[in-house]
Amino acid sequence: MIQAINQLPLKQEDPILLAIGEVDCRWHLPKQAELQKRDVKDVVHECIDRFFQAHLTLQESGYRVVGWGGHPSTNEGHNDDPGKPIYGDVQKRNEVSLEWSDYLEEKCKKSGIEFVSIIRDLINVDNSTKMEYYKDYCHLDPVKYLPVVIEKFKKQGLC
């Protein structure tokens, strides 16, 4: 990973944001928690602990790494189709997504890594997802969500 990043025309102060986790929160983590008969919070923490090593490696290499809180899951119901996998109901999936964001934020703060999240901006009071920000069942529409992200980045001095 570091070799690939070193090839990019980056300045040391340029932020590197690792944006992953949506499909993990929508499918892999809740499914694994059920299969392994484990608390989903523990499964999320295990996954974040592994993933966070990339943040630390980048930080130790002198890069300005930024944690990303992800985004909520689709409102659609369970679907076993591998082309459109959705596990369980939206409330449970969004609980997983919020735990992902909260735990990653906690780890970032402890390590002096900046953190940005739009997840709570995209969740309704009833824990359903504001689908008007999406272009399909799980992918955000950049025209609709980028202004929210840019505003957050500006507030934190990232752009």
C-alpha positions in Angstrom: 0.0 0.0 0.0 2.7 2.5 1.0 4.6 1.8 -2.3 1.5 2.6 -4.3 0.8 5.8 -2.3 4.4 6.9 -2.7 3.9 6.8 -6.5 1.1 9.4 -6.3 1.8 13.1 -6.7 1.0 13.9 -3.1 2.4 16.5 -0.7 2.9 15.3 2.8 0.1 17.6 4.0 -2.4 16.2 1.5 -5.1 14.2 3.4 -5.5 10.5 2.5 -8.9 9.2 3.4 -9.6 5.4 3.5 -13.3 5.1 2.6 -14.4 1.5 3.1 -16.9 -0.3 5.2 -20.3 0.1 3.6 -20.7 -3.4 2.3 -19.1 -4.7 5.5 -21.9 -3.0 7.5 -24.6 -3.9 5.0 -23.7 -7.6 4.6 -20.5 -9.1 6.0 -20.4 -8.0 9.6 -24.1 -8.7 10.6 -24.0 -12.0 8.8 -20.7 -13.1 10.5 -22.0 -12.0 13.9 -25.0 -14.3 13.4 -23.0 -17.2 11.9 -20.4 -17.0 14.7 -23.1 -16.4 17.4 -21.2 -13.3 18.5 -22.3 -9.8 19.5 -22.2 -7.6 16.4 -20.4 -4.9 18.3 -17.5 -7.3 18.9 -17.3 -8.3 15.3 -17.3 -4.6 14.2 -14.5 -3.8 16.7 -12.4 -6.8 15.5 -12.8 -5.6 11.9 -12.0 -2.0 12.7 -9.0 -3.1 14.8 -7.5 -4.9 11.7 -8.5 -2.1 9.3 -7.0 0.6 11.5 -3.6 -0.8 11.1 -3.6 0.8 7.6 -4.2 4.2 9.2 -1.4 3.7 11.6 1.0 2.6 8.9 0.2 5.7 6.8 0.6 7.9 9.8 3.9 6.4 10.8 5.1 6.9 7.2 4.4 10.7 7.6 1.1 10.9 5.7 -1.9 12.9 6.9 -4.4 10.1 7.1 -8.1 10.8 7.8 -10.6 8.4 9.2 -13.9 8.1 7.4 -17.1 7.2 9.2 -18.9 5.7 6.2 -22.5 6.0 5.3 -25.7 4.2 6.3 -27.2 1.2 4.7 -30.1 1.0 2.2 -33.7 0.9 3.4 -34.3 -2.2 1.3 -34.9 -5.4 3.1 -32.8 -8.6 3.3 -31.6 -10.0 0.0 -29.3 -13.0 -0.6 -28.6 -12.1 -4.2 -24.7 -11.9 -4.4 -25.1 -9.0 -6.9 -27.1 -7.0 -4.3 -26.4 -8.5 -0.9 -28.4 -7.0 2.0 -28.4 -8.7 5.4 -31.3 -8.2 7.9 -33.3 -5.0 8.4 -32.2 -1.4 8.0 -32.3 -0.5 11.7 -29.9 -3.3 12.6 -27.6 -2.5 9.7 -27.6 1.2 10.6 -26.7 0.2 14.2 -23.7 -1.6 12.7 -22.8 1.4 10.5 -23.0 3.7 13.5 -20.9 1.4 15.6 -18.3 1.3 12.8 -18.2 5.1 12.6 -18.1 5.6 16.4 -15.4 3.0 17.1 -13.3 4.3 14.2 -13.6 7.8 15.5 -12.6 6.7 18.9 -9.5 5.0 17.6 -8.6 8.0 15.4 -8.9 10.4 18.3 -6.6 8.2 20.5 -4.0 8.1 17.7 -4.2 11.8 16.7 -5.8 11.0 13.4 -8.4 13.3 11.9 -11.9 11.9 11.4 -14.8 12.9 9.2 -18.3 11.4 9.1 -21.5 12.2 7.3 -23.4 9.1 8.6 -25.6 10.9 11.1 -26.5 13.5 8.4 -28.0 10.7 6.3 -30.0 8.9 9.0 -33.6 9.8 10.0 -34.8 9.9 13.6 -36.3 6.4 13.2 -32.8 5.0 12.2 -33.9 4.6 8.6 -31.7 6.0 5.8 -32.3 9.2 3.9 -32.4 7.5 0.5 -32.7 10.8 -1.4 -28.9 11.0 -1.1 -28.5 7.7 -3.1 -28.3 7.0 -6.8 -29.3 3.4 -6.3 -29.9 0.9 -3.5 -26.5 1.4 -1.8 -24.4 3.9 -3.7 -24.4 7.6 -2.8 -25.1 10.2 -5.4 -22.1 12.5 -5.5 -24.2 15.4 -6.7 -26.3 15.2 -3.6 -23.9 14.1 -0.9 -20.6 15.9 -1.9 -21.8 19.3 -0.6 -22.3 17.7 2.8 -18.8 16.2 2.7 -17.1 19.4 1.4 -18.7 21.4 4.2 -17.4 18.9 6.8 -14.0 19.0 5.2 -13.9 22.8 5.3 -15.0 22.9 8.9 -12.1 20.6 9.8 -9.5 22.4 7.6 -9.1 19.5 5.2 -9.7 21.6 2.1 
